[in-house]
Amino acid sequence: MSKKKPRPVPVPAETIPGIVDAHTHLASAGARTPEEVDAMVARAVGAGVDKLCTVGDGLAEAELALAAAQHNERVFAACAIHPTRAHELDEAARARLREMAADPRCVAVGETGLDTYWIRHEPESTAPLEVQEEALRWHIDLAVESGKALMIHNREADEELMRVLADAPRPKYTILHCFSSPLAMAEEALARGYVLSFAGNVTFKRNEELREAARLAPRGQLLIETDAPYMTPEPFRGGRNEPAIIGHTALCVAAARGMEPAELAAELSETFDAVYF
């Protein structure tokens, strides 16, 4: 009987000094204590990462994200309730998220948004769409009030999301994290001034349309991310992801844009600073 080949252990690409990771989950990737955060960040710094934004998808992870940002100077936080858990956005959660958004180490309200994929696949444990929309609108208001960027999760909800974003108040920046939608959606989002952030799935062979979207994004409307521990890039798809391997995604996006990796790193760092600070 044949055995499955073991998955390769992800390793950093070439070192790209000054690269940034616009969206990661340090806690979910295994860094929950200050010592674990420092170790994971040190590995990232060794691969050239200068700054990263760690994200909470619920109140407990948001607390860890903010604690990591307060502990390590290279880490910044985004705090919100994930759309699939929007039913958890009670008054106590809203009060705490307001406090988090006021903290200078919290640079974005997110990830919030809409997700119909899990409504179809796990409806019993996923917030209904109307509850997700109510939570999204609340998070948008919080981003506007706090002057922070809005970080959007969108999974198979393009039409619904663009409708809400069109008629809601507009934050200073709106980031479509782990952008995975068709090219027409990318073009409309860019026309509205949104920032597209590309994760490891931009490296997947079948995703030529995502690479085209990354090519089209004007300077100032492009970021890259790991979304660790998810979306591990090629050639390590299916393996463990963390900020230290952002370089694989950077090399792919640089090639799509016809840029040198160092040139892309400088552009992304400039956009990271503009969007988050």
C-alpha angles and dihedrals in degrees: 000000000000119000125223114253111250115252113253116251108245115247130183120273118230112316111268108191116221097017117150135211108215097189130021138141107228094177095050090045089058104270108115105133124061090251092051091047091052092048094050092045091049090055089050092049088052088059092050101266111151103178138004139186117222118202138213118213093187136017095271094051091042088058089052091047093053092045090052090050092049090050104044121045094213093056127083128180141230117197132195145107114276114242093243087059096041091125086071092066096104126153094274091052091048092051092050093046090053088055091048093049090054092057112100090224089061105082101171143028104233172216094354129131140096132310123183095166094078092040087063097041104035106015093157093063101031128084113251117253094254090054090048091052093050090051092047092053090049091051091048090054090049091052091050094046094047096041091235130136119264115234113203130204111198124177116172093328103103098136096044093046096049090049092055094044091049096057100033127087111278121242120212089261134011116200121197098207122209089008108213105154130114121282093256089060090050091052093050092046092050091048088056091052098251122150118239116213117196125207133191093292089076085073095056111113096234094052100084089136091060090052089051090052089051089051093051097049110108121231107282094030099073132082135159130215144174099223081204134223084030133056098035108193128237132303088035101043109157094025131102117297130205137151093272091074098051087110092078090060091043092054091050094049092044090053092048090052095042092241136133112251092243091052091051091047091055092049093048093048090052091051093045090055094046094048100042104031 
